[in-house]
Amino acid sequence: MHKIMIVVLMSAVPAFGQGQPVDVRSAAGCGPADEQFSVKVDKTQHKVTEPEAGKALVYVIVQERPRPGDALYIGNITTRVGLDGSWVGANYGESYISFLVEPGEHRVCSDWQSSLKGRQKLSGAADLSAEIGKTYFFKVELWSGAPSDGRDFHEQDVRLKAVDTSEGMLLVSKAGQSAWKKR
């Protein structure tokens, strides 16, 4: 009987050591898939400010691009911006948002807000090591279009990458400022 109890206990021990499953999209920085935003863009606003004391400032700027050879360009797409598993705002078309962050390690995410499952998977993520008083710029490259040659839409893409300060300021000068609200 003791041998049976030991076997039962030994086989149960690994189950206790397992934690909750990790939501990988959240761990990459994205917020909940079902959260949606409405966005308005002020194309006259192109400002870069200084971060508040004790914080860092992050800008996320969207550049939309048609794929070469695409017959129908799908523009003015809503992209959500996430930080450490929560959405911090959204862009619409070629626009930007900015937000404050605490110093330290973070994960930034951007994805295509859509009711279509295939487009919901279009996203990009990047790591951020924020320092007090610094400003960081990320560019979202959004490639879209309707292929004229029978190709599938799988070639659409969202890429998020850090850019240097000069490039970031130039991108902000060409984009409108987004104002968003949750639906």
C-alpha atoms as an extended CHARMM CRD file, in Angstrom:
* protein
*
       183  EXT
         1         1  MET       CA              0.0000000000        0.0000000000        0.0000000000  PROA      1               0.0000000000
         2         2  HSD       CA              2.8390000000        2.3690000000        0.8350000000  PROA      2               0.0000000000
         3         3  LYS       CA              4.3940000000        1.7400000000       -2.5440000000  PROA      3               0.0000000000
         4         4  ILE       CA              1.1400000000        2.6750000000       -4.2840000000  PROA      4               0.0000000000
         5         5  MET       CA              0.8500000000        5.9110000000       -2.2550000000  PROA      5               0.0000000000
         6         6  ILE       CA              4.4410000000        6.8460000000       -3.0940000000  PROA      6               0.0000000000
         7         7  VAL       CA              3.8380000000        6.2310000000       -6.8110000000  PROA      7               0.0000000000
         8         8  VAL       CA              0.6430000000        8.3230000000       -6.7210000000  PROA      8               0.0000000000
         9         9  LEU       CA              2.3730000000       11.1730000000       -4.8850000000  PROA      9               0.0000000000
        10        10  MET       CA              5.4120000000       11.0800000000       -7.1760000000  PROA      10              0.0000000000
        11        11  SER       CA              3.2540000000       11.2840000000      -10.2810000000  PROA      11              0.0000000000
        12        12  ALA       CA              1.2460000000       14.2010000000       -8.8200000000  PROA      12              0.0000000000
        13        13  VAL       CA              4.2580000000       16.3190000000       -7.8120000000  PROA      13              0.0000000000
        14        14  PRO       CA              5.0680000000       17.5530000000      -11.3660000000  PROA      14              0.0000000000
        15        15  ALA       CA              1.5030000000       18.8770000000      -11.7130000000  PROA      15              0.0000000000
        16        16  PHE       CA              1.9810000000       21.1030000000       -8.6420000000  PROA      16              0.0000000000
        17        17  GLY       CA              5.1490000000       22.6410000000      -10.1120000000  PROA      17              0.0000000000
        18        18  GLN       CA              3.4170000000       23.8050000000      -13.2730000000  PROA      18              0.0000000000
        19        19  GLY       CA              2.2320000000       27.3970000000      -13.2740000000  PROA      19              0.0000000000
        20        20  GLN       CA             -0.6430000000       28.9020000000      -15.1660000000  PROA      20              0.0000000000
        21        21  PRO       CA             -0.2540000000       28.8560000000      -18.9530000000  PROA      21              0.0000000000
        22        22  VAL       CA              1.3640000000       32.0290000000      -20.2800000000  PROA      22              0.0000000000
        23        23  ASP       CA             -0.6390000000       34.2250000000      -22.6610000000  PROA      23              0.0000000000
        24        24  VAL       CA              2.1200000000       34.6380000000      -25.2180000000  PROA      24              0.0000000000
        25        25  ARG       CA              0.5620000000       37.6820000000      -26.9830000000  PROA      25              0.0000000000
        26        26  SER       CA              0.2980000000       39.4450000000      -23.6450000000  PROA      26              0.0000000000
        27        27  ALA       CA              3.8590000000       38.4720000000      -22.7610000000  PROA      27              0.0000000000
        28        28  ALA       CA              4.9530000000       40.0470000000      -26.0780000000  PROA      28              0.0000000000
        29        29  GLY       CA              3.3200000000       43.3310000000      -24.9940000000  PROA      29              0.0000000000
        30        30  CYS       CA             -0.1130000000       43.1290000000      -26.6870000000  PROA      30              0.0000000000
        31        31  GLY       CA             -3.4040000000       43.7270000000      -24.9040000000  PROA      31              0.0000000000
        32        32  PRO       CA             -6.6000000000       41.6600000000      -25.0300000000  PROA      32              0.0000000000
        33        33  ALA       CA             -7.6890000000       40.6660000000      -28.5610000000  PROA      33              0.0000000000
        34        34  ASP       CA            -11.3080000000       41.7020000000      -27.9580000000  PROA      34              0.0000000000
        35        35  GLU       CA            -10.5520000000       45.3030000000      -26.9190000000  PROA      35              0.0000000000
        36        36  GLN       CA            -11.3980000000       47.7350000000      -29.7390000000  PROA      36              0.0000000000
        37        37  PHE       CA            -10.6840000000       51.4380000000      -30.2800000000  PROA      37              0.0000000000
        38        38  SER       CA            -12.2140000000       54.3200000000      -32.2060000000  PROA      38              0.0000000000
        39        39  VAL       CA             -9.5660000000       56.7810000000      -33.3940000000  PROA      39              0.0000000000
        40        40  LYS       CA             -9.5770000000       60.3530000000      -34.6720000000  PROA      40              0.0000000000
        41        41  VAL       CA             -6.4630000000       61.9490000000      -36.1510000000  PROA      41              0.0000000000
        42        42  ASP       CA             -5.4820000000       65.6110000000      -35.9820000000  PROA      42              0.0000000000
        43        43  LYS       CA             -3.2620000000       66.0810000000      -39.0330000000  PROA      43              0.0000000000
        44        44  THR       CA             -2.1570000000       69.5270000000      -37.8230000000  PROA      44              0.0000000000
        45        45  GLN       CA             -0.4650000000       68.2160000000      -34.6520000000  PROA      45              0.0000000000
        46        46  HSD       CA              3.2120000000       67.2430000000      -35.0330000000  PROA      46              0.0000000000
        47        47  LYS       CA              4.7800000000       67.7840000000      -31.6450000000  PROA      47              0.0000000000
        48        48  VAL       CA              7.5680000000       66.0740000000      -29.7640000000  PROA      48              0.0000000000
        49        49  THR       CA              7.7080000000       66.8800000000      -26.0510000000  PROA      49              0.0000000000
        50        50  GLU       CA              9.9870000000       66.0710000000      -23.1340000000  PROA      50              0.0000000000
        51        51  PRO       CA              9.1390000000       63.2500000000      -20.7110000000  PROA      51              0.0000000000
        52        52  GLU       CA              7.8230000000       64.0490000000      -17.2360000000  PROA      52              0.0000000000
        53        53  ALA       CA             10.2920000000       63.9030000000      -14.3540000000  PROA      53              0.0000000000
        54        54  GLY       CA             11.2600000000       60.3410000000      -13.4580000000  PROA      54              0.0000000000
        55        55  LYS       CA              9.7190000000       58.8470000000      -16.6380000000  PROA      55              0.0000000000
        56        56  ALA       CA             10.6080000000       58.0100000000      -20.2360000000  PROA      56              0.0000000000
        57        57  LEU       CA              8.4810000000       58.8950000000      -23.2600000000  PROA      57              0.0000000000
        58        58  VAL       CA              7.6000000000       56.5900000000      -26.1450000000  PROA      58              0.0000000000
        59        59  TYR       CA              6.2920000000       57.5180000000      -29.5990000000  PROA      59              0.0000000000
        60        60  VAL       CA              4.7740000000       54.9390000000      -31.9370000000  PROA      60              0.0000000000
        61        61  ILE       CA              4.3430000000       56.1760000000      -35.5200000000  PROA      61              0.0000000000
        62        62  VAL       CA              2.5550000000       54.2700000000      -38.2960000000  PROA      62              0.0000000000
        63        63  GLN       CA              3.6830000000       54.2880000000      -41.9190000000  PROA      63              0.0000000000
        64        64  GLU       CA              1.2640000000       52.5710000000      -44.2850000000  PROA      64              0.0000000000
        65        65  ARG       CA              2.6300000000       51.1230000000      -47.5150000000  PROA      65              0.0000000000
        66        66  PRO       CA              1.0290000000       49.2910000000      -50.4490000000  PROA      66              0.0000000000
        67        67  ARG       CA              2.7750000000       46.1350000000      -51.5790000000  PROA      67              0.0000000000
        68        68  PRO       CA              4.3050000000       46.5320000000      -55.0580000000  PROA      68              0.0000000000
        69        69  GLY       CA              1.9370000000       45.2080000000      -57.7250000000  PROA      69              0.0000000000
        70        70  ASP       CA             -1.1760000000       45.3800000000      -55.5590000000  PROA      70              0.0000000000
        71        71  ALA       CA             -4.2790000000       46.6160000000      -57.3690000000  PROA      71              0.0000000000
        72        72  LEU       CA             -6.2110000000       47.8760000000      -54.3560000000  PROA      72              0.0000000000
        73        73  TYR       CA             -4.4280000000       49.6140000000      -51.5030000000  PROA      73              0.0000000000
        74        74  ILE       CA             -6.1550000000       49.1770000000      -48.1450000000  PROA      74              0.0000000000
        75        75  GLY       CA             -5.2820000000       52.3220000000      -46.2270000000  PROA      75              0.0000000000
        76        76  ASN       CA             -6.3050000000       54.0310000000      -43.0100000000  PROA      76              0.0000000000
        77        77  ILE       CA             -6.1160000000       50.9420000000      -40.8630000000  PROA      77              0.0000000000
        78        78  THR       CA             -6.5310000000       51.0270000000      -37.0920000000  PROA      78              0.0000000000
        79        79  THR       CA             -3.5060000000       49.6510000000      -35.2580000000  PROA      79              0.0000000000
        80        80  ARG       CA             -3.4740000000       49.1580000000      -31.5030000000  PROA      80              0.0000000000
        81        81  VAL       CA             -0.3910000000       49.8440000000      -29.3850000000  PROA      81              0.0000000000
        82        82  GLY       CA              0.3500000000       47.7350000000      -26.3450000000  PROA      82              0.0000000000
        83        83  LEU       CA              2.7920000000       47.9730000000      -23.4750000000  PROA      83              0.0000000000
        84        84  ASP       CA              3.4850000000       45.0560000000      -21.1460000000  PROA      84              0.0000000000
        85        85  GLY       CA              0.2060000000       43.2690000000      -21.9280000000  PROA      85              0.0000000000
        86        86  SER       CA             -2.2050000000       46.2270000000      -21.9290000000  PROA      86              0.0000000000
        87        87  TRP       CA             -3.3010000000       48.4940000000      -24.7660000000  PROA      87              0.0000000000
        88        88  VAL       CA             -2.1370000000       52.0910000000      -24.2910000000  PROA      88              0.0000000000
        89        89  GLY       CA             -3.8660000000       53.4970000000      -27.3710000000  PROA      89              0.0000000000
        90        90  ALA       CA             -4.3740000000       53.2180000000      -31.0940000000  PROA      90              0.0000000000
        91        91  ASN       CA             -3.4320000000       54.8240000000      -34.3980000000  PROA      91              0.0000000000
        92        92  TYR       CA             -5.4950000000       55.2630000000      -37.5460000000  PROA      92              0.0000000000
        93        93  GLY       CA             -3.7150000000       55.5260000000      -40.8570000000  PROA      93              0.0000000000
        94        94  GLU       CA             -0.4250000000       57.4000000000      -40.8560000000  PROA      94              0.0000000000
        95        95  SER       CA             -0.4920000000       58.7860000000      -37.3390000000  PROA      95              0.0000000000
        96        96  TYR       CA              1.2980000000       58.6270000000      -34.0060000000  PROA      96              0.0000000000
        97        97  ILE       CA              0.6750000000       58.2600000000      -30.3060000000  PROA      97              0.0000000000
        98        98  SER       CA              2.9290000000       58.9380000000      -27.3460000000  PROA      98              0.0000000000
        99        99  PHE       CA              2.8460000000       57.6600000000      -23.7830000000  PROA      99              0.0000000000
       100       100  LEU       CA              4.9380000000       57.7580000000      -20.6260000000  PROA      100             0.0000000000
       101       101  VAL       CA              6.6800000000       54.6970000000      -19.1950000000  PROA      101             0.0000000000
       102       102  GLU       CA              8.4690000000       53.9030000000      -15.9790000000  PROA      102             0.0000000000
       103       103  PRO       CA             12.1980000000       53.2320000000      -16.3010000000  PROA      103             0.0000000000
       104       104  GLY       CA             13.0560000000       49.5790000000      -16.8030000000  PROA      104             0.0000000000
       105       105  GLU       CA             12.3940000000       46.7040000000      -19.1460000000  PROA      105             0.0000000000
       106       106  HSD       CA              9.2100000000       46.7600000000      -21.2320000000  PROA      106             0.0000000000
       107       107  ARG       CA              7.6360000000       45.0960000000      -24.2290000000  PROA      107             0.0000000000
       108       108  VAL       CA              5.9210000000       47.1660000000      -26.9110000000  PROA      108             0.0000000000
       109       109  CYS       CA              3.4280000000       45.6870000000      -29.3880000000  PROA      109             0.0000000000
       110       110  SER       CA              1.3530000000       46.9130000000      -32.3140000000  PROA      110             0.0000000000
       111       111  ASP       CA             -1.3240000000       44.9760000000      -34.1600000000  PROA      111             0.0000000000
       112       112  TRP       CA             -3.9460000000       45.3650000000      -36.8500000000  PROA      112             0.0000000000
       113       113  GLN       CA             -7.3490000000       45.8860000000      -35.2230000000  PROA      113             0.0000000000
       114       114  SER       CA             -9.8000000000       43.8680000000      -37.2920000000  PROA      114             0.0000000000
       115       115  SER       CA            -12.8300000000       41.6250000000      -36.9970000000  PROA      115             0.0000000000
       116       116  LEU       CA            -11.1860000000       39.2640000000      -39.5200000000  PROA      116             0.0000000000
       117       117  LYS       CA             -9.2260000000       36.5030000000      -37.7830000000  PROA      117             0.0000000000
       118       118  GLY       CA             -6.4090000000       36.4900000000      -40.3580000000  PROA      118             0.0000000000
       119       119  ARG       CA             -5.7190000000       40.1800000000      -39.8790000000  PROA      119             0.0000000000
       120       120  GLN       CA             -5.9040000000       39.9310000000      -36.0820000000  PROA      120             0.0000000000
       121       121  LYS       CA             -2.6950000000       37.9220000000      -36.2510000000  PROA      121             0.0000000000
       122       122  LEU       CA             -0.8120000000       40.7070000000      -38.0430000000  PROA      122             0.0000000000
       123       123  SER       CA              1.3510000000       42.2390000000      -35.3520000000  PROA      123             0.0000000000
       124       124  GLY       CA              4.8560000000       43.2290000000      -34.3690000000  PROA      124             0.0000000000
       125       125  ALA       CA              6.6710000000       43.5340000000      -31.0520000000  PROA      125             0.0000000000
       126       126  ALA       CA              9.9100000000       44.9480000000      -29.6690000000  PROA      126             0.0000000000
       127       127  ASP       CA             11.7650000000       45.1660000000      -26.3830000000  PROA      127             0.0000000000
       128       128  LEU       CA             12.3400000000       48.5190000000      -24.7040000000  PROA      128             0.0000000000
       129       129  SER       CA             14.9100000000       49.2600000000      -22.0180000000  PROA      129             0.0000000000
       130       130  ALA       CA             13.6500000000       52.6640000000      -20.8280000000  PROA      130             0.0000000000
       131       131  GLU       CA             15.8260000000       55.1670000000      -18.9980000000  PROA      131             0.0000000000
       132       132  ILE       CA             14.6560000000       58.2130000000      -17.0490000000  PROA      132             0.0000000000
       133       133  GLY       CA             14.4240000000       61.3530000000      -19.1880000000  PROA      133             0.0000000000
       134       134  LYS       CA             14.8420000000       59.5530000000      -22.5340000000  PROA      134             0.0000000000
       135       135  THR       CA             12.4940000000       59.5990000000      -25.5290000000  PROA      135             0.0000000000
       136       136  TYR       CA             12.0790000000       56.5000000000      -27.6980000000  PROA      136             0.0000000000
       137       137  PHE       CA             10.6170000000       56.2070000000      -31.1780000000  PROA      137             0.0000000000
       138       138  PHE       CA              9.1080000000       53.1170000000      -32.8060000000  PROA      138             0.0000000000
       139       139  LYS       CA              7.9240000000       52.8660000000      -36.3850000000  PROA      139             0.0000000000
       140       140  VAL       CA              5.0770000000       50.5660000000      -37.3810000000  PROA      140             0.0000000000
       141       141  GLU       CA              5.4400000000       49.5420000000      -41.0160000000  PROA      141             0.0000000000
       142       142  LEU       CA              2.0310000000       48.4550000000      -42.2160000000  PROA      142             0.0000000000
       143       143  TRP       CA              2.0520000000       46.6940000000      -45.5850000000  PROA      143             0.0000000000
       144       144  SER       CA             -1.3720000000       46.0660000000      -47.1000000000  PROA      144             0.0000000000
       145       145  GLY       CA             -3.2670000000       45.7890000000      -50.3450000000  PROA      145             0.0000000000
       146       146  ALA       CA             -5.4780000000       43.5960000000      -52.4550000000  PROA      146             0.0000000000
       147       147  PRO       CA             -3.4120000000       41.4910000000      -54.8410000000  PROA      147             0.0000000000
       148       148  SER       CA             -4.3450000000       41.7080000000      -58.5250000000  PROA      148             0.0000000000
       149       149  ASP       CA             -2.5290000000       38.5250000000      -59.5500000000  PROA      149             0.0000000000
       150       150  GLY       CA             -4.3560000000       35.9320000000      -57.4750000000  PROA      150             0.0000000000
       151       151  ARG       CA             -1.9820000000       36.0490000000      -54.4840000000  PROA      151             0.0000000000
       152       152  ASP       CA             -3.4780000000       35.5420000000      -51.0710000000  PROA      152             0.0000000000
       153       153  PHE       CA             -3.6730000000       38.3180000000      -48.4590000000  PROA      153             0.0000000000
       154       154  HSD       CA             -1.0440000000       36.4850000000      -46.3750000000  PROA      154             0.0000000000
       155       155  GLU       CA              1.5740000000       38.9400000000      -47.6290000000  PROA      155             0.0000000000
       156       156  GLN       CA              0.0940000000       41.7170000000      -45.5110000000  PROA      156             0.0000000000
       157       157  ASP       CA              2.2700000000       42.5160000000      -42.5680000000  PROA      157             0.0000000000
       158       158  VAL       CA              2.7870000000       44.6930000000      -39.4900000000  PROA      158             0.0000000000
       159       159  ARG       CA              6.3720000000       45.3390000000      -38.3900000000  PROA      159             0.0000000000
       160       160  LEU       CA              7.4070000000       47.2930000000      -35.3060000000  PROA      160             0.0000000000
       161       161  LYS       CA             10.9600000000       48.5230000000      -35.0100000000  PROA      161             0.0000000000
       162       162  ALA       CA             12.8820000000       51.0920000000      -33.0160000000  PROA      162             0.0000000000
       163       163  VAL       CA             14.2000000000       54.0930000000      -34.9470000000  PROA      163             0.0000000000
       164       164  ASP       CA             16.6990000000       56.7410000000      -33.8750000000  PROA      164             0.0000000000
       165       165  THR       CA             15.6290000000       60.1680000000      -32.6270000000  PROA      165             0.0000000000
       166       166  SER       CA             16.2070000000       61.9900000000      -35.9170000000  PROA      166             0.0000000000
       167       167  GLU       CA             14.1480000000       59.4770000000      -37.9040000000  PROA      167             0.0000000000
       168       168  GLY       CA             11.4500000000       59.4680000000      -35.2230000000  PROA      168             0.0000000000
       169       169  MET       CA             11.1130000000       63.2450000000      -35.2270000000  PROA      169             0.0000000000
       170       170  LEU       CA             10.9200000000       63.2600000000      -39.0360000000  PROA      170             0.0000000000
       171       171  LEU       CA              8.1840000000       60.6080000000      -38.9640000000  PROA      171             0.0000000000
       172       172  VAL       CA              6.1830000000       62.5990000000      -36.3820000000  PROA      172             0.0000000000
       173       173  SER       CA              6.4600000000       65.6940000000      -38.6310000000  PROA      173             0.0000000000
       174       174  LYS       CA              4.6670000000       63.7680000000      -41.4160000000  PROA      174             0.0000000000
       175       175  ALA       CA              1.9910000000       62.0280000000      -39.3250000000  PROA      175             0.0000000000
       176       176  GLY       CA             -1.1010000000       63.2620000000      -37.5100000000  PROA      176             0.0000000000
       177       177  GLN       CA             -1.6330000000       62.8700000000      -33.7780000000  PROA      177             0.0000000000
       178       178  SER       CA             -4.1080000000       60.1480000000      -32.7780000000  PROA      178             0.0000000000
       179       179  ALA       CA             -6.8010000000       60.5470000000      -30.1570000000  PROA      179             0.0000000000
       180       180  TRP       CA             -8.5280000000       57.2790000000      -29.2230000000  PROA      180             0.0000000000
       181       181  LYS       CA            -11.2270000000       55.8980000000      -27.0400000000  PROA      181             0.0000000000
       182       182  LYS       CA            -12.2420000000       52.3530000000      -26.2070000000  PROA      182             0.0000000000
       183       183  ARG       CA            -15.4310000000       51.1590000000      -27.8380000000  PROA      183             0.0000000000
